[in-house]
Amino acid sequence: MTLHAGDWVQIRSKQEILATLDKSGRLDGLPFMPQMFKYCGQSFKIFKVAHKTCDTVNGTGGRWLAGGIHLNLRCDGQAYGGCQAACLIFWKEAWLKPVSDTSATSDLAPAPQSCAVTPMHGCLESDVLRATSMTSDGDEAYQCQAVRLPYFTRLLPWWRPDQYVADYLSGNVSLRRIFSGLIYTVYTKATRAYHPSLGRPGRWLYNWFQARRGGTPYPRQRGRLQASEIAPVVDLNLQPGELVRVKSYEEILSTVNFQNMNRGLFFDGEMVPYCGGTYRVQARVSKFIDEKTGKMRYMKTPGLILENVWCGSCFSTRRMFCPRAIYSWWREAWLERVEEAPKVLHTSSVAAKSNANA
C-alpha cells in the first residue's frame, strides 16, 4: 500500500491488529500501545509518512522505518504513568486501510469489537497492556514507542539522497522547504559555523540573505549567559488556553548559557522559527519518561507546550525533515503573557437579548 500525507485511512479493528502482533504486542519491534485501541474502526487523515524518524535514545541521527505512518494522534500517557510528553504515535501500514470516501471524518463511531476471535500469534489485549513496562533496578521502566525506537528502526545516514526524494514524493516536505534546508546545510558544512575566522562573517552573510527572503536567522547561535551568571527564573503561572508571545531570539539568547541551557532545559535551534510569534498554551509538563532508561523523571520547574509548536527538523543536518513533530518545551522566561481584549457583543445582539428578557 502506497500512502501519502493527506490520504484518508481507517484504523483496522482490534482483532485485525491483534492478529499482526507477537506475544509482546509488537509488529517488527514496534509496540502497539494500549491507548491506540480506542481509535480502532475510526478514519483519519495521514499527517506524515514516517518512512524515517530521529533517534532521541542514543543520538545516532536519522533512522529508517519500514511502513511507518503518523496520524495526527498523540500519546496521552495514561498507560505509561501519566507521561506528559505527548509524543506523536507511530502506526504501521498493516494496521490501516485506505478510505476512498474523502468526506470521512475522525469522529466516526468505532466498529463493534468482538472478543471471540483468537489472534493469529496468540496476542491478547492483556498482553499489550502487560508489555507497557518492566522492572529495572527495582524501579518501573516503561516500554513505550519512544523508548523502544532503536529496536524497530535502523540507521539512516544523513547523506543518503533517496530519503529526501521520499520526503517530497510522500507529501511530507515541499520543494521550498527542501531548498531552505539545503541553504542551511551548505552554509553549516562549508563554514563550520563556529570557526573563529569564518563563523562570524558567515553568520552575518547568512542572516543578511535570510532577512531579504523572509527566512529564519541562523538558529545555532550560542547563549550569552556567562558561567558566573545565574539563569533567570520567571514565574508567570501560565495555564492552558492562555495566549503568549514568544520573545525575540536575541532576548532568549540572554537567558541561556553557552550550551543554550536554562536550568537544564535546552533551547534548540528548531525553536527559533517560532520566536516573535503568538500562540496558546496547550499544557504544562512536569513529568516525562526518560527515553534512555524508560524511567519517569520529574521537572523542578514545569515546562510549557504551545499549540502547534513542534520540531520541524529544518536545522538538524543529521536528521533533516524528520516527520516526528516532537513538541518543543518552553521556559516561562522565554514567553510573555498577551492580554486579550474582552469580547464585546454586537449592539444588535445585546438589543435582542434585552428584548428577550423583557
C-alpha positions as CSV (number, residue, x, y, z in Angstrom):
1,M,0.0,0.0,0.0
2,T,1.4,3.4,-1.0
3,L,0.3,6.1,1.2
4,H,0.9,9.9,1.2
5,A,0.4,12.8,3.6
6,G,-3.2,13.9,3.3
7,D,-4.6,10.5,2.4
8,W,-7.5,9.2,4.4
9,V,-7.1,5.8,6.2
10,Q,-9.2,3.7,8.5
11,I,-7.6,2.0,11.5
12,R,-8.4,-1.7,11.4
13,S,-10.4,-3.5,14.0
14,K,-8.9,-4.6,17.3
15,Q,-9.0,-8.3,16.2
16,E,-7.2,-7.5,12.9
17,I,-4.5,-5.6,14.7
18,L,-4.0,-8.2,17.4
19,A,-3.5,-10.8,14.7
20,T,-0.4,-8.9,13.5
21,L,1.2,-8.7,16.9
22,D,3.6,-11.0,18.7
23,K,3.2,-12.1,22.3
24,S,4.9,-8.8,23.4
25,G,2.3,-6.7,21.5
26,R,4.7,-5.7,18.8
27,L,5.0,-5.8,15.0
28,D,8.5,-5.7,13.6
29,G,9.6,-4.5,17.0
30,L,7.1,-1.5,17.1
31,P,4.9,-1.7,20.2
32,F,1.1,-1.2,19.7
33,M,0.3,0.8,22.8
34,P,-3.0,0.3,24.8
35,Q,-4.3,3.8,24.2
36,M,-4.3,3.1,20.4
37,F,-7.1,0.6,20.7
38,K,-9.7,3.4,21.2
39,Y,-9.1,4.6,17.7
40,C,-9.9,1.2,16.1
41,G,-12.5,1.5,13.3
42,Q,-12.1,5.3,13.0
43,S,-10.9,7.2,10.0
44,F,-8.2,9.8,10.0
45,K,-6.1,11.8,7.5
46,I,-2.4,11.0,7.4
47,F,-0.3,13.7,9.0
48,K,3.1,12.5,7.8
49,V,4.6,9.3,6.3
50,A,7.1,8.1,8.9
51,H,9.5,6.4,6.4
52,K,12.2,7.9,8.7
53,T,12.5,9.3,12.2
54,C,15.1,10.6,14.6
55,D,16.9,8.8,17.4
56,T,16.2,10.5,20.7
57,V,17.5,7.5,22.7
58,N,21.1,7.1,21.5
59,G,21.5,10.3,19.4
60,T,22.6,8.4,16.3
61,G,20.7,10.8,14.0
62,G,18.2,9.7,11.4
63,R,16.6,6.2,11.5
64,W,14.8,4.3,8.7
65,L,11.4,2.8,9.5
66,A,9.5,0.4,7.1
67,G,5.8,1.0,6.7
68,G,5.6,3.8,9.3
69,I,2.8,6.3,9.4
70,H,1.9,9.3,11.6
71,L,-1.7,10.3,12.0
72,N,-2.4,13.5,13.9
73,L,-2.8,11.4,17.1
74,R,-0.6,11.7,20.2
75,C,0.1,9.5,23.2
76,D,-2.0,10.5,26.2
77,G,0.5,8.8,28.6
78,Q,-2.3,7.0,30.5
79,A,-0.7,3.6,30.2
80,Y,2.7,5.0,30.9
81,G,2.5,6.6,34.4
82,G,0.9,9.8,33.1
83,C,3.9,10.9,31.0
84,Q,3.1,14.4,29.6
85,A,5.4,14.4,26.6
86,A,2.5,13.8,24.2
87,C,4.6,12.1,21.5
88,L,3.2,11.5,18.0
89,I,2.1,7.9,17.7
90,F,3.7,5.5,15.2
91,W,1.3,3.4,13.1
92,K,2.2,0.5,10.8
93,E,0.6,0.4,7.3
94,A,-0.6,-3.1,8.3
95,W,-2.8,-1.5,10.9
96,L,-4.5,0.8,8.4
97,K,-6.6,0.5,5.3
98,P,-7.3,3.2,2.7
99,V,-10.6,5.1,2.7
100,S,-12.0,6.1,-0.7
101,D,-14.6,8.4,0.7
102,T,-12.9,11.8,1.2
103,S,-15.8,13.0,3.3
104,A,-14.8,10.6,6.1
105,T,-14.2,12.3,9.5
106,S,-12.2,11.4,12.5
107,D,-15.3,11.2,14.8
108,L,-16.8,8.2,13.2
109,A,-18.0,5.7,15.8
110,P,-15.6,2.8,16.3
111,A,-16.5,-0.5,14.7
112,P,-18.1,-3.1,17.0
113,Q,-15.4,-5.2,18.7
114,S,-15.7,-8.9,19.5
115,C,-13.5,-10.7,21.9
116,A,-14.3,-14.2,20.5
117,V,-11.7,-14.1,17.8
118,T,-8.4,-15.9,18.6
119,P,-5.4,-13.8,17.3
120,M,-3.0,-15.5,14.9
121,H,0.0,-15.1,17.1
122,G,-1.7,-15.6,20.4
123,C,-1.5,-11.9,21.4
124,L,-4.3,-10.6,23.6
125,E,-5.2,-7.1,24.7
126,S,-3.9,-8.1,28.1
127,D,-0.5,-8.9,26.6
128,V,-0.4,-5.4,25.1
129,L,-1.1,-3.8,28.5
130,R,1.4,-6.1,30.2
131,A,4.2,-5.1,27.8
132,T,3.9,-1.4,28.7
133,S,6.6,-1.7,31.5
134,M,9.2,-3.9,33.1
135,T,11.2,-3.8,36.3
136,S,14.7,-2.3,36.1
137,D,16.9,-2.0,39.1
138,G,13.9,-2.3,41.3
139,D,12.1,0.6,39.5
140,E,9.4,0.6,36.9
141,A,10.8,1.1,33.4
142,Y,8.2,1.9,30.7
143,Q,8.4,0.4,27.2
144,C,6.6,2.9,25.0
145,Q,7.3,3.5,21.4
146,A,9.8,6.3,22.1
147,V,11.8,4.1,24.4
148,R,11.8,1.1,22.0
149,L,12.6,3.2,18.9
150,P,16.1,1.8,18.3
151,Y,14.6,-1.7,18.1
152,F,12.1,-1.0,15.3
153,T,14.3,1.3,13.2
154,R,17.7,1.1,11.6
155,L,20.4,3.7,11.0
156,L,19.8,6.1,8.1
157,P,22.9,8.2,7.1
158,W,22.1,11.9,6.5
159,W,23.8,11.9,3.1
160,R,21.5,9.3,1.5
161,P,19.7,11.3,-1.2
162,D,16.8,8.8,-1.6
163,Q,15.4,9.8,1.8
164,Y,14.9,13.4,0.6
165,V,13.3,12.2,-2.6
166,A,10.9,10.2,-0.4
167,D,10.3,13.3,1.8
168,Y,9.0,15.1,-1.3
169,L,7.2,12.3,-3.0
170,S,5.4,11.3,0.2
171,G,4.0,14.8,0.5
172,N,5.9,15.4,3.8
173,V,8.0,18.3,2.6
174,S,7.6,21.0,0.0
175,L,10.4,21.9,-2.5
176,R,10.7,25.3,-0.9
177,R,11.4,23.7,2.5
178,I,13.9,21.4,0.9
179,F,15.6,24.4,-0.7
180,S,15.8,26.2,2.6
181,G,17.3,23.2,4.3
182,L,19.8,22.9,1.5
183,I,20.9,26.5,2.1
184,Y,21.4,25.9,5.8
185,T,23.2,22.6,5.3
186,V,25.6,24.1,2.7
187,Y,26.4,27.0,5.0
188,T,26.9,24.8,8.1
189,K,29.1,22.3,6.3
190,A,31.1,24.9,4.3
191,T,31.9,27.4,7.1
192,R,31.8,25.2,10.2
193,A,29.8,28.0,11.8
194,Y,31.8,28.5,15.0
195,H,35.2,28.6,13.3
196,P,36.9,31.9,14.6
197,S,37.7,33.1,11.1
198,L,34.6,32.0,9.1
199,G,31.8,31.7,11.7
200,R,31.1,35.4,12.4
201,P,31.2,36.8,8.9
202,G,29.5,33.6,7.6
203,R,26.6,34.1,10.1
204,W,26.3,37.8,9.1
205,L,26.0,36.8,5.4
206,Y,23.5,34.0,6.2
207,N,21.3,36.4,8.3
208,W,21.6,39.1,5.6
209,F,20.4,36.7,2.9
210,Q,17.6,35.2,5.1
211,A,16.3,38.7,6.1
212,R,15.8,39.6,2.4
213,R,13.9,36.4,1.7
214,G,11.9,36.4,4.9
215,G,13.7,33.4,6.3
216,T,14.8,32.3,9.8
217,P,18.1,33.8,11.1
218,Y,21.0,31.5,11.8
219,P,19.5,29.2,14.5
220,R,22.5,27.8,16.2
221,Q,24.0,30.8,18.0
222,R,25.4,30.4,21.4
223,G,23.8,31.6,24.6
224,R,25.1,34.8,26.2
225,L,24.9,33.9,29.9
226,Q,28.4,33.8,31.5
227,A,29.5,30.9,33.7
228,S,29.2,33.2,36.8
229,E,25.6,34.3,35.9
230,I,22.5,32.5,37.2
231,A,19.8,31.7,34.6
232,P,16.8,33.9,35.1
233,V,13.7,32.4,36.7
234,V,10.3,33.8,35.6
235,D,7.1,32.6,37.2
236,L,4.1,33.7,35.1
237,N,1.9,30.7,36.3
238,L,0.7,30.3,32.7
239,Q,-2.2,27.9,32.2
240,P,-3.6,26.0,29.2
241,G,-5.6,28.3,27.0
242,E,-3.7,31.5,27.8
243,L,-2.2,33.5,24.9
244,V,1.5,34.1,25.0
245,R,4.1,35.7,22.7
246,V,7.5,34.1,22.3
247,K,10.3,36.6,23.0
248,S,12.8,37.5,20.3
249,Y,15.7,35.3,19.6
250,E,18.1,37.9,20.9
251,E,16.1,38.2,24.2
252,I,16.1,34.4,24.6
253,L,19.9,34.1,24.0
254,S,20.4,36.3,27.0
255,T,18.6,33.7,29.2
256,V,20.7,30.7,28.2
257,N,24.3,29.7,28.8
258,F,27.0,28.7,26.2
259,Q,25.3,25.3,25.9
260,N,21.9,27.0,25.3
261,M,20.6,25.7,28.5
262,N,18.3,27.4,31.0
263,R,18.4,25.5,34.3
264,G,18.7,22.2,32.4
265,L,16.2,22.9,29.6
266,F,17.7,23.2,26.2
267,F,16.7,26.0,23.8
268,D,17.0,24.2,20.4
269,G,17.6,25.8,17.0
270,E,14.3,24.3,15.9
271,M,12.5,26.7,18.2
272,V,14.0,29.8,16.6
273,P,11.3,30.0,13.8
274,Y,8.7,30.5,16.5
275,C,10.4,33.5,18.1
276,G,8.2,36.6,18.0
277,G,5.1,34.5,17.3
278,T,1.9,34.4,19.4
279,Y,0.5,31.1,20.5
280,R,-1.8,29.5,23.1
281,V,-0.5,27.4,25.9
282,Q,-1.6,23.8,25.4
283,A,-0.2,22.1,28.5
284,R,2.2,22.2,31.4
285,V,4.8,19.5,31.6
286,S,6.1,18.3,34.9
287,K,6.9,14.7,34.3
288,F,8.1,12.6,31.3
289,I,9.7,9.3,30.5
290,D,13.4,9.3,30.1
291,E,13.8,7.5,26.7
292,K,17.2,6.2,27.6
293,T,16.1,4.4,30.7
294,G,12.3,4.1,30.5
295,K,12.0,5.6,33.9
296,M,9.8,8.6,34.9
297,R,11.6,11.9,35.5
298,Y,10.1,15.0,37.2
299,M,10.9,18.6,36.4
300,K,11.7,21.0,39.2
301,T,10.0,23.8,37.2
302,P,7.3,22.8,34.7
303,G,7.9,23.4,31.1
304,L,5.2,24.6,28.7
305,I,3.9,23.1,25.4
306,L,2.4,25.6,23.0
307,E,-0.3,24.7,20.5
308,N,1.0,23.6,17.1
309,V,4.6,24.3,18.1
310,W,6.9,21.4,17.4
311,C,10.3,20.5,16.0
312,G,10.3,20.8,12.2
313,S,13.8,19.3,11.8
314,C,14.7,22.1,9.4
315,F,18.1,22.9,11.1
316,S,19.3,19.4,12.2
317,T,21.5,18.2,9.5
318,R,21.8,14.6,10.7
319,R,18.0,14.2,10.9
320,M,16.8,16.7,8.4
321,F,13.0,16.7,7.8
322,C,12.2,14.1,10.4
323,P,8.4,13.9,10.5
324,R,8.1,13.1,14.2
325,A,7.0,16.6,15.2
326,I,8.2,16.5,18.8
327,Y,6.7,19.2,20.9
328,S,9.1,22.0,22.0
329,W,9.2,22.7,25.7
330,W,9.4,26.3,26.8
331,R,10.5,28.1,29.9
332,E,8.3,31.0,31.1
333,A,11.4,33.2,30.8
334,W,11.1,32.8,27.1
335,L,7.5,33.9,26.9
336,E,5.3,36.9,27.8
337,R,1.6,36.8,28.5
338,V,-0.6,38.5,26.0
339,E,-3.7,40.2,27.5
340,E,-6.7,39.5,25.3
341,A,-9.3,42.2,24.7
342,P,-12.6,41.3,26.3
343,K,-15.2,40.1,23.9
344,V,-17.8,42.7,23.0
345,L,-21.2,41.7,22.0
346,H,-22.6,43.3,18.8
347,T,-25.1,46.0,19.5
348,S,-27.9,44.1,17.7
349,S,-27.1,41.0,19.8
350,V,-27.3,43.0,23.0
351,A,-30.7,44.5,22.0
352,A,-32.0,41.1,21.0
353,K,-31.1,39.7,24.4
354,S,-32.7,42.7,26.2
355,N,-35.9,42.2,24.2
356,A,-35.9,38.5,25.0
357,N,-35.6,39.2,28.7
358,A,-38.2,42.0,28.7
